[in-house]
Amino acid sequence: MFRFIMPDRSIPAGERLSLLKQQMEDFLGQEALAELFSLLHTSHDRIAKDYNGRKRDGGRVLETQVMEPLQELSSLRQSLYPLFAELGFFHINAPVKKSHSRLLILGGAVNVCFTRAHYASQWIDPSTLSVDGLSCYRPVNPKEREGSSFSSASETEFGVLTDAFSSAFELPEGGFSDSFEGDRNLNRISCIREYAERKRGCAFRVFAAPSTEPAVRRADTGDTFLFYLSETGLQTPGPSESLLAITSNRYCNRQFLQLAFCLLNEKLPLDLDVIGCIPDSQIVTAETYDPFQYLQDLIGILDWIARF
């Protein structure tokens, strides 16, 4: 299974970048990737054009949770499944290192906000200084509530993630303070919610970030991460600071590259790891996964490699 690993923060920035780029070359050289391209009759250069299900006119993007499966892939789902597994889409669900000072729960659809928060609780230890949720004021699509194991009446991703924090970490309702900046355009709204209660010295906060392109899209992972870094003082990190981000298994390698890009671009000597929230016993099977969804994540990985 392929997994991107952040070079140690003690290594000079230029060398860290070179080591990461070597990992990217290794990813591009994976036999599983070549076989996937062959099955789909596409290539590294063409896959974004052939299978991008999110891109819309005017630079807009479609949320993955409202995408429909691509029927032409149904006959290939069994053959593609082990290739996605080899490329790291299913089984990254435990940290490389035991302890981290900051746990980051990446926001998303209703069900995953709760799943990620509950999964994160097991990684809190005496070295954990804060558990922080990263989100935005994206309106919740009704489709997100279909089949969800959790219930939230909140209308935005930020609200859902705060509900997930209350549930996972047993935080009292109303026991928080908000730093809010409003705007008629939801993509420009920001808020930092900090809970008064601490547990074993650990703080709990949820961040809603503004978009850097508010006219066309919500804040993405990079926007929320940069907002978090700027608002928490981690742009001048202490000597023992390290970040463990919790997402869904399928996003680990893609979101690792996006977060690593931000850290290196900001020249921040921070350690980073990204894990999924689904244990091996509950991972989607070849019969239940949607290969079209996973192709969007692969396109994202290739895009981030090109940016590097």
DRENVEXDO-661895 format. One line per field, with one value per residue (C-alpha): residue number from 1; z negated, x, y. Coordinates in nm, 3 decimals, padded with zeros to 5 digits, always signed. Example, Ala and Ser with C-alpha at 12.3 -4.5 7.8 and 13.67 -1.06 7.14 Angstrom:
<recs>
num (1;2)
z (-00.780;-00.714)
x (+01.230;+01.367)
y (-00.450;-00.106)
</recs>
This chain:
<recs>
num (1;2;3;4;5;6;7;8;9;10;11;12;13;14;15;16;17;18;19;20;21;22;23;24;25;26;27;28;29;30;31;32;33;34;35;36;37;38;39;40;41;42;43;44;45;46;47;48;49;50;51;52;53;54;55;56;57;58;59;60;61;62;63;64;65;66;67;68;69;70;71;72;73;74;75;76;77;78;79;80;81;82;83;84;85;86;87;88;89;90;91;92;93;94;95;96;97;98;99;100;101;102;103;104;105;106;107;108;109;110;111;112;113;114;115;116;117;118;119;120;121;122;123;124;125;126;127;128;129;130;131;132;133;134;135;136;137;138;139;140;141;142;143;144;145;146;147;148;149;150;151;152;153;154;155;156;157;158;159;160;161;162;163;164;165;166;167;168;169;170;171;172;173;174;175;176;177;178;179;180;181;182;183;184;185;186;187;188;189;190;191;192;193;194;195;196;197;198;199;200;201;202;203;204;205;206;207;208;209;210;211;212;213;214;215;216;217;218;219;220;221;222;223;224;225;226;227;228;229;230;231;232;233;234;235;236;237;238;239;240;241;242;243;244;245;246;247;248;249;250;251;252;253;254;255;256;257;258;259;260;261;262;263;264;265;266;267;268;269;270;271;272;273;274;275;276;277;278;279;280;281;282;283;284;285;286;287;288;289;290;291;292;293;294;295;296;297;298;299;300;301;302;303;304;305;306;307;308)
z (+00.000;+00.098;-00.168;-00.162;-00.470;-00.584;-00.612;-00.965;-01.059;-01.161;-00.794;-00.602;-00.402;-00.063;-00.148;-00.285;+00.047;+00.244;+00.034;+00.087;+00.461;+00.468;+00.303;+00.573;+00.844;+00.670;+00.674;+01.045;+01.109;+00.929;+01.133;+00.993;+01.142;+01.484;+01.475;+01.371;+01.666;+01.897;+01.774;+01.821;+02.159;+02.032;+01.913;+01.662;+01.902;+02.000;+01.690;+01.561;+01.892;+01.931;+01.579;+01.396;+01.253;+01.041;+01.284;+01.399;+01.621;+01.480;+01.260;+01.030;+00.874;+00.780;+00.426;+00.438;+00.214;+00.485;+00.773;+00.940;+01.024;+01.376;+01.516;+01.764;+01.468;+01.317;+01.514;+01.392;+01.021;+00.923;+01.129;+01.009;+00.637;+00.564;+00.764;+00.551;+00.245;+00.360;+00.419;+00.058;+00.082;-00.181;-00.459;-00.590;-00.932;-01.198;-01.266;-01.171;-01.509;-01.842;-01.971;-01.821;-01.985;-01.759;-01.626;-01.324;-01.229;-00.869;-00.804;-00.537;-00.497;-00.797;-00.857;-00.820;-01.059;-01.337;-01.229;-01.217;-01.553;-01.730;-01.569;-01.673;-02.040;-02.066;-01.964;-02.246;-02.499;-02.758;-02.483;-02.298;-02.338;-02.123;-01.909;-01.628;-01.365;-01.024;-00.830;-00.650;-00.618;-00.335;-00.341;-00.413;-00.113;-00.201;-00.037;-00.313;-00.570;-00.375;-00.538;-00.801;-01.132;-01.313;-01.351;-01.334;-01.278;-01.179;-00.834;-00.770;-00.779;-01.067;-01.270;-01.202;-01.305;-01.631;-01.698;-01.629;-01.878;-02.148;-02.083;-02.053;-02.334;-02.566;-02.560;-02.717;-02.486;-02.502;-02.683;-02.418;-02.287;-01.921;-01.721;-01.419;-01.102;-00.882;-00.517;-00.281;-00.082;-00.290;-00.131;-00.309;-00.661;-00.929;-01.287;-01.562;-01.833;-02.146;-02.420;-02.780;-02.905;-02.882;-02.937;-03.058;-02.950;-02.595;-02.426;-02.181;-01.895;-01.565;-01.283;-00.991;-00.725;-00.445;-00.086;+00.106;+00.412;+00.259;+00.593;+00.722;+00.436;+00.065;-00.140;-00.055;-00.269;-00.191;-00.283;-00.615;-00.698;-00.624;-00.824;-01.114;-01.103;-01.092;-01.375;-01.617;-01.609;-01.452;-01.188;-01.459;-01.595;-01.913;-01.905;-01.977;-01.758;-01.528;-01.343;-01.300;-01.060;-01.061;-00.738;-00.546;-00.427;-00.057;-00.099;-00.299;-00.028;+00.154;-00.156;-00.284;+00.031;+00.000;-00.366;-00.305;-00.016;-00.252;-00.517;-00.274;-00.093;-00.429;-00.525;-00.849;-01.019;-01.136;-01.140;-00.967;-00.937;-00.785;-00.869;-00.779;-01.025;-00.910;-01.069;-00.849;-00.962;-00.819;-00.494;-00.180;+00.031;+00.404;+00.413;+00.216;+00.330;+00.616;+00.844;+00.999;+00.658;+00.610;+00.952;+00.841;+00.554;+00.786;+01.017;+00.711;+00.617;+00.969;+00.965;+00.638;+00.765;+01.067;+00.837;+00.647)
x (+00.000;+00.135;+00.138;+00.299;+00.513;+00.625;+01.004;+01.113;+01.093;+01.461;+01.560;+01.628;+01.329;+01.489;+01.576;+01.228;+01.084;+01.323;+01.232;+00.862;+00.910;+01.086;+00.781;+00.565;+00.784;+00.747;+00.369;+00.365;+00.576;+00.341;+00.240;-00.112;-00.142;-00.026;-00.274;-00.555;-00.482;-00.480;-00.817;-00.973;-00.807;-00.667;-00.335;-00.175;-00.225;-00.585;-00.757;-00.863;-01.038;-01.181;-01.317;-01.353;-01.706;-01.677;-01.577;-01.852;-01.865;-01.728;-01.473;-01.740;-01.713;-01.977;-01.971;-01.878;-02.169;-02.418;-02.232;-02.401;-02.210;-02.073;-02.247;-01.972;-01.743;-01.973;-01.812;-01.466;-01.538;-01.395;-01.079;-01.021;-01.071;-00.732;-00.556;-00.713;-00.612;-00.249;-00.253;-00.356;-00.728;-00.862;-00.624;-00.451;-00.617;-00.342;-00.069;+00.293;+00.403;+00.230;+00.182;+00.091;+00.037;-00.254;-00.538;-00.716;-01.059;-01.132;-01.495;-01.719;-02.062;-02.288;-02.197;-01.821;-01.805;-01.935;-01.736;-01.409;-01.468;-01.549;-01.250;-01.020;-01.104;-00.887;-00.574;-00.591;-00.311;-00.127;+00.080;-00.230;-00.269;-00.579;-00.838;-00.943;-01.215;-01.164;-01.477;-01.665;-02.019;-02.111;-02.487;-02.569;-02.718;-03.030;-02.868;-02.605;-02.866;-02.982;-02.850;-02.652;-02.600;-02.594;-02.848;-02.782;-03.032;-02.756;-02.778;-02.405;-02.093;-01.963;-02.277;-02.264;-01.899;-01.970;-02.251;-02.005;-01.757;-02.025;-02.114;-01.764;-01.594;-01.896;-01.876;-02.164;-02.407;-02.356;-02.025;-01.827;-01.739;-01.746;-01.532;-01.753;-01.717;-02.026;-02.100;-02.394;-02.179;-02.153;-01.815;-01.670;-01.795;-01.548;-01.594;-01.378;-01.567;-01.367;-01.511;-01.457;-01.412;-01.070;-00.995;-00.651;-00.530;-00.659;-00.851;-01.139;-01.206;-01.394;-01.288;-01.502;-01.277;-01.351;-01.277;-00.990;-01.221;-01.559;-01.720;-01.692;-01.651;-01.657;-01.337;-01.143;-00.901;-00.615;-00.817;-00.928;-00.576;-00.412;-00.684;-00.619;-00.242;-00.278;-00.532;-00.353;+00.004;+00.135;+00.310;+00.577;+00.555;+00.714;+00.983;+00.745;+00.448;+00.313;-00.016;-00.234;-00.523;-00.824;-01.020;-01.181;-00.954;-01.000;-00.876;-00.558;-00.293;-00.462;-00.517;-00.170;-00.023;-00.246;-00.155;+00.214;+00.211;+00.076;+00.338;+00.628;+00.494;+00.469;+00.815;+00.680;+00.888;+00.592;+00.551;+00.235;+00.042;-00.300;-00.515;-00.859;-01.141;-01.261;-01.104;-01.011;-01.318;-01.554;-01.381;-01.593;-01.585;-01.553;-01.933;-02.014;-01.765;-01.818;-01.511;-01.613;-01.580;-01.231;-01.123;-01.195;-00.950;-00.689;-00.727;-00.674;-00.353;-00.214;-00.308;-00.122;+00.182;+00.183;+00.163;+00.469)
y (+00.000;+00.342;+00.613;+00.957;+01.027;+01.374;+01.402;+01.494;+01.861;+01.860;+01.819;+02.145;+02.268;+02.213;+01.855;+01.790;+01.905;+01.684;+01.380;+01.445;+01.485;+01.148;+00.993;+01.151;+01.001;+00.665;+00.706;+00.788;+00.479;+00.239;-00.065;-00.034;+00.316;+00.199;-00.090;+00.144;+00.374;+00.072;-00.057;+00.287;+00.347;+00.675;+00.817;+01.049;+01.338;+01.255;+01.119;+01.463;+01.531;+01.182;+01.125;+01.457;+01.450;+01.765;+02.039;+02.271;+02.579;+02.903;+02.731;+02.591;+02.246;+01.989;+01.847;+01.479;+01.378;+01.474;+01.307;+01.012;+00.690;+00.653;+00.347;+00.263;+00.184;-00.081;-00.364;-00.258;-00.214;-00.556;-00.506;-00.150;-00.223;-00.389;-00.116;+00.157;-00.047;-00.059;+00.317;+00.385;+00.459;+00.218;+00.118;+00.433;+00.456;+00.468;+00.727;+00.668;+00.808;+00.753;+01.110;+01.448;+01.785;+01.888;+01.676;+01.825;+01.695;+01.786;+01.876;+01.730;+01.574;+01.511;+01.148;+01.191;+01.489;+01.265;+00.959;+01.153;+01.323;+00.996;+00.825;+01.110;+01.066;+00.755;+00.947;+01.203;+01.150;+01.363;+01.529;+01.656;+02.034;+02.080;+01.907;+02.139;+02.106;+02.267;+02.360;+02.638;+02.775;+02.539;+02.469;+02.104;+01.927;+01.721;+01.420;+01.417;+01.325;+01.020;+00.706;+00.898;+00.718;+01.053;+01.331;+01.705;+01.985;+02.228;+02.381;+02.431;+02.216;+02.432;+02.365;+01.992;+01.972;+02.156;+01.906;+01.626;+01.776;+01.794;+01.430;+01.282;+01.473;+01.517;+01.896;+02.092;+02.272;+02.647;+02.617;+02.806;+03.151;+03.257;+03.495;+03.558;+03.768;+03.774;+03.846;+03.803;+03.564;+03.246;+03.175;+03.479;+03.400;+03.298;+03.185;+03.038;+02.851;+02.769;+02.551;+02.658;+02.305;+02.143;+01.779;+01.676;+02.020;+01.971;+02.256;+02.201;+02.444;+02.448;+02.682;+02.799;+02.952;+03.198;+03.099;+03.255;+03.246;+03.336;+03.418;+03.062;+02.814;+02.738;+02.723;+02.407;+02.206;+02.444;+02.752;+02.605;+02.487;+02.823;+03.002;+02.765;+02.821;+03.199;+03.213;+02.979;+03.107;+02.788;+02.996;+03.024;+02.666;+02.543;+02.272;+01.983;+02.078;+01.807;+01.771;+01.464;+01.524;+01.291;+01.255;+00.968;+00.687;+00.762;+01.120;+01.054;+01.076;+01.364;+01.574;+01.493;+01.648;+01.955;+02.013;+01.941;+02.189;+02.456;+02.383;+02.391;+02.696;+02.877;+02.743;+02.594;+02.324;+02.117;+01.741;+01.615;+01.291;+01.223;+00.922;+00.791;+00.727;+00.383;+00.071;-00.223;-00.420;-00.155;-00.059;-00.052;-00.365;-00.416;-00.449;-00.132;+00.133;+00.379;+00.379;+00.713;+00.881;+00.738;+00.855;+01.212;+01.164;+01.015;+01.315;+01.534;+01.351;+01.392;+01.760;+01.819;+01.633;+01.865;+02.169;+02.050)
</recs>
